[in-house]
Amino acid sequence: MAAEFSGGGDPGRSIALLWGLAGTGRRGPKPRHSVEDVVQAAIVLADAEGLAALSMRGVAESLGLSPMSLYTYVPSKAELVDLMLDRVAGEQQTPDLPVEGWRARVEQIARQGWTRAQRHPWILQVGTHRPPLGPNILSRVEATLRAIDGLGLSEMEMDQLTSLISDYVRGSVRSALDAREIERATGMTDEQWWAMNTPLLEGLVDPARYPTTVKIGEAYKSGRMAPPDHERNFEFGLQRVLDGVEAFIASRPSAGQTAA
């Protein structure tokens, strides 16, 4: 289960902060910091220590502010997490949609999602069923929808395919980050873990009962198969997902003529 959920703050304050409307017309001395400073400090903290370590007090201390002062910038952690998600979504430029065709554009969007999560693994600790409705996240949604627009798909099909691609990327990234975290926590690589456990299984795994599993294991042991690589697996799965999308588009009566 996710450690945090987006979209849980005060809707009015969240929208105002996400779209840069908060604080306009405010009187009094100029603040020492901006909302952007607060968000960037929170991102740095989460990148270094994970979302569990993120607190309003910790962010305030990193900026030399009192915790109460921080609330004059962002009303709560819920709104802060929304701002963080939207800011990191804007770190990469969305693809130039008129170029290369729908599949290449979707590949680029998916790979950017992979790269973004490697840089900011804490984003996988946030449930985004109700995403922050900020300009950068909406730009990413728009880019994916535009990539598959004009292919003869209905609005519902476009929305469903966008969710399919997003869910695939999120699931693949979570698997890769879980493996990275396990290695960090145990100090043991996957290869070392298998090397430790394989001798313990000798004589227990009956080839007659698990013939295919044994065959794959022997391929790894003999070097005929490369060791698992999460990015390679991500690319393989992405192509298979897009093969399915391409086949679905081709099956639409009005899509075959426009799927360039």
C-alpha positions as CSV (number, residue, x, y, z in Angstrom):
1,M,0.0,0.0,0.0
2,A,1.2,3.5,-0.8
3,A,2.7,5.5,2.0
4,E,0.9,8.7,0.8
5,F,-1.9,9.6,-1.5
6,S,-2.1,12.5,-3.9
7,G,-5.1,14.7,-4.1
8,G,-5.8,14.6,-0.4
9,G,-5.3,18.2,0.5
10,D,-7.6,21.2,0.4
11,P,-8.7,21.4,-3.3
12,G,-8.8,25.1,-3.4
13,R,-5.4,25.6,-1.8
14,S,-3.9,22.8,-3.9
15,I,-5.1,24.2,-7.2
16,A,-3.9,27.7,-6.3
17,L,-0.5,26.4,-5.4
18,L,-0.1,24.1,-8.4
19,W,-1.0,26.9,-10.8
20,G,1.0,29.6,-9.1
21,L,-2.1,31.6,-7.8
22,A,-1.4,31.3,-4.1
23,G,-0.1,34.5,-2.4
24,T,-0.9,36.9,-5.2
25,G,-1.7,40.3,-3.7
26,R,-0.3,39.4,-0.3
27,R,0.7,42.4,1.8
28,G,3.6,42.7,4.2
29,P,7.3,42.0,4.0
30,K,8.6,40.0,1.2
31,P,9.0,36.3,2.3
32,R,12.5,34.9,2.7
33,H,11.7,32.0,0.4
34,S,9.3,31.1,-2.4
35,V,6.9,28.1,-2.6
36,E,9.3,26.8,-5.3
37,D,12.1,26.8,-2.7
38,V,10.0,24.8,-0.3
39,V,9.0,22.3,-3.0
40,Q,12.6,21.8,-4.2
41,A,13.8,21.4,-0.6
42,A,11.2,18.7,0.0
43,I,12.2,16.9,-3.3
44,V,15.9,16.9,-2.2
45,L,14.9,15.5,1.2
46,A,12.7,12.8,-0.3
47,D,15.3,11.9,-2.9
48,A,17.9,11.4,-0.2
49,E,15.9,9.7,2.5
50,G,12.6,8.5,1.1
51,L,9.1,9.7,1.6
52,A,8.9,8.3,5.1
53,A,11.5,10.8,6.1
54,L,9.7,13.8,4.6
55,S,8.1,16.0,7.2
56,M,7.1,19.7,7.4
57,R,9.6,20.1,10.2
58,G,12.4,18.6,8.2
59,V,11.7,20.8,5.2
60,A,11.5,23.9,7.4
61,E,14.9,23.1,9.1
62,S,16.5,22.6,5.7
63,L,15.4,26.1,4.7
64,G,16.3,27.7,8.1
65,L,12.7,28.3,8.9
66,S,10.5,27.4,11.9
67,P,7.9,24.7,11.3
68,M,5.1,27.3,11.8
69,S,6.7,29.6,9.2
70,L,6.6,26.8,6.6
71,Y,2.8,26.6,6.9
72,T,2.6,30.2,5.5
73,Y,3.9,28.7,2.2
74,V,2.2,25.3,2.1
75,P,-0.7,24.5,4.4
76,S,0.1,20.8,4.9
77,K,2.1,17.8,3.8
78,A,-0.8,16.7,1.5
79,E,-0.5,19.8,-0.6
80,L,3.3,19.7,-0.5
81,V,3.3,16.1,-1.9
82,D,1.0,17.2,-4.8
83,L,3.4,20.1,-5.6
84,M,6.4,17.7,-5.5
85,L,4.8,15.3,-7.9
86,D,3.9,18.1,-10.4
87,R,7.3,19.6,-10.2
88,V,9.2,16.4,-11.0
89,A,6.7,15.7,-13.8
90,G,7.9,18.9,-15.4
91,E,11.6,18.1,-15.3
92,Q,11.6,16.4,-18.7
93,Q,10.2,18.0,-21.9
94,T,7.3,16.2,-23.4
95,P,8.0,14.7,-26.8
96,D,7.6,16.8,-29.9
97,L,4.3,15.2,-31.0
98,P,4.3,16.0,-34.7
99,V,7.4,13.9,-35.2
100,E,7.9,10.1,-35.7
101,G,4.5,8.6,-35.3
102,W,2.4,7.5,-32.3
103,R,4.5,4.5,-31.2
104,A,7.8,6.3,-31.0
105,R,6.1,9.1,-29.1
106,V,4.6,6.7,-26.6
107,E,7.9,5.0,-26.2
108,Q,9.6,8.3,-25.3
109,I,6.9,9.2,-22.8
110,A,7.2,5.7,-21.2
111,R,11.0,5.9,-21.0
112,Q,10.8,9.3,-19.4
113,G,8.5,7.8,-16.8
114,W,11.2,5.1,-16.1
115,T,14.0,7.7,-15.9
116,R,11.9,10.0,-13.6
117,A,11.3,7.2,-11.1
118,Q,14.9,6.1,-11.1
119,R,15.8,9.7,-10.1
120,H,12.9,10.1,-7.7
121,P,12.0,6.7,-6.3
122,W,9.7,8.1,-3.7
123,I,7.1,8.9,-6.3
124,L,6.2,5.2,-6.3
125,Q,5.3,5.6,-2.6
126,V,2.5,7.9,-3.5
127,G,-0.9,6.6,-4.6
128,T,-2.0,8.7,-7.6
129,H,-5.4,7.4,-8.3
130,R,-6.5,11.0,-7.7
131,P,-3.6,12.8,-9.3
132,P,-2.5,16.4,-8.6
133,L,-4.2,18.5,-11.2
134,G,-1.2,20.7,-12.0
135,P,0.1,22.0,-15.3
136,N,3.0,19.5,-15.6
137,I,1.1,16.4,-14.9
138,L,-1.7,17.5,-17.2
139,S,0.9,18.2,-19.9
140,R,2.1,14.5,-19.6
141,V,-1.5,13.3,-19.9
142,E,-2.1,15.5,-22.9
143,A,1.1,14.3,-24.5
144,T,0.0,10.6,-24.3
145,L,-3.5,11.3,-25.5
146,R,-2.2,13.4,-28.4
147,A,0.1,10.6,-29.3
148,I,-2.8,8.2,-30.0
149,D,-5.3,10.8,-31.2
150,G,-6.4,10.6,-34.8
151,L,-6.1,6.9,-35.0
152,G,-9.8,6.1,-35.1
153,L,-10.1,5.4,-31.4
154,S,-13.0,6.5,-29.3
155,E,-12.4,8.8,-26.4
156,M,-13.0,6.0,-23.9
157,E,-10.4,3.8,-25.8
158,M,-7.9,6.6,-25.8
159,D,-8.4,7.0,-22.0
160,Q,-8.1,3.3,-21.4
161,L,-4.9,2.9,-23.5
162,T,-3.4,5.8,-21.7
163,S,-4.1,4.1,-18.3
164,L,-2.7,0.8,-19.7
165,I,0.6,2.4,-20.6
166,S,0.8,4.3,-17.3
167,D,0.0,1.2,-15.3
168,Y,2.6,-0.8,-17.2
169,V,5.4,1.8,-16.6
170,R,4.4,2.1,-12.9
171,G,4.4,-1.6,-12.3
172,S,7.7,-2.2,-14.1
173,V,9.4,0.7,-12.2
174,R,8.1,-0.6,-8.9
175,S,9.6,-4.0,-9.5
176,A,13.0,-2.5,-10.4
177,L,12.9,-0.1,-7.4
178,D,11.9,-3.0,-5.0
179,A,14.9,-4.9,-6.2
180,R,17.2,-1.9,-5.7
181,E,15.8,-1.3,-2.2
182,I,16.2,-5.0,-1.2
183,E,19.9,-4.9,-2.3
184,R,20.5,-1.7,-0.4
185,A,18.8,-3.1,2.8
186,T,20.5,-6.5,2.7
187,G,23.9,-5.6,1.2
188,M,23.4,-8.5,-1.1
189,T,23.0,-8.6,-4.9
190,D,20.4,-10.8,-6.6
191,E,23.3,-12.9,-8.0
192,Q,24.7,-13.4,-4.4
193,W,21.2,-14.3,-3.1
194,W,20.7,-17.0,-5.8
195,A,24.3,-18.3,-5.3
196,M,23.5,-18.7,-1.6
197,N,20.1,-20.4,-2.1
198,T,20.8,-22.6,-5.1
199,P,22.9,-25.2,-3.3
200,L,20.2,-25.5,-0.6
201,L,17.7,-26.5,-3.2
202,E,19.8,-29.3,-4.7
203,G,17.9,-32.6,-4.3
204,L,14.7,-30.8,-3.4
205,V,13.6,-29.5,-6.9
206,D,12.5,-32.5,-8.8
207,P,13.1,-32.0,-12.6
208,A,10.1,-34.2,-13.3
209,R,7.8,-32.0,-11.3
210,Y,9.4,-28.6,-12.3
211,P,10.9,-29.3,-15.8
212,T,10.4,-25.9,-17.3
213,T,11.7,-24.1,-14.2
214,V,14.8,-26.3,-14.1
215,K,15.4,-25.7,-17.8
216,I,15.4,-21.9,-17.3
217,G,17.6,-22.3,-14.2
218,E,20.1,-24.4,-16.1
219,A,20.1,-21.7,-18.9
220,Y,21.1,-19.1,-16.3
221,K,23.8,-21.3,-14.7
222,S,25.3,-22.2,-18.1
223,G,25.5,-18.6,-19.3
224,R,23.1,-19.2,-22.2
225,M,20.8,-16.6,-20.6
226,A,22.0,-13.2,-19.4
227,P,21.4,-12.3,-15.8
228,P,18.2,-10.5,-15.1
229,D,18.3,-6.8,-16.1
230,H,15.4,-4.6,-15.0
231,E,15.8,-2.0,-17.7
232,R,16.0,-4.7,-20.4
233,N,12.9,-6.3,-19.0
234,F,11.2,-2.9,-19.0
235,E,12.0,-2.4,-22.7
236,F,10.9,-5.9,-23.6
237,G,7.6,-5.5,-21.8
238,L,7.1,-2.0,-23.3
239,Q,7.4,-3.3,-26.8
240,R,5.0,-6.2,-26.1
241,V,2.4,-3.7,-24.6
242,L,2.8,-1.5,-27.7
243,D,2.5,-4.5,-30.0
244,G,-0.9,-5.1,-28.4
245,V,-1.9,-1.5,-28.7
246,E,-0.8,-1.6,-32.4
247,A,-2.8,-4.7,-33.0
248,F,-5.8,-3.2,-31.3
249,I,-5.5,0.0,-33.4
250,A,-5.2,-2.0,-36.6
251,S,-8.4,-3.9,-35.7
252,R,-10.4,-0.7,-35.7
253,P,-12.2,-0.3,-39.0
254,S,-11.3,3.4,-39.2
255,A,-7.9,3.1,-37.7
256,G,-5.9,1.3,-40.3
257,Q,-5.8,4.3,-42.7
258,T,-4.5,6.7,-40.0
259,A,-2.1,4.6,-37.9
260,A,1.1,6.1,-39.4
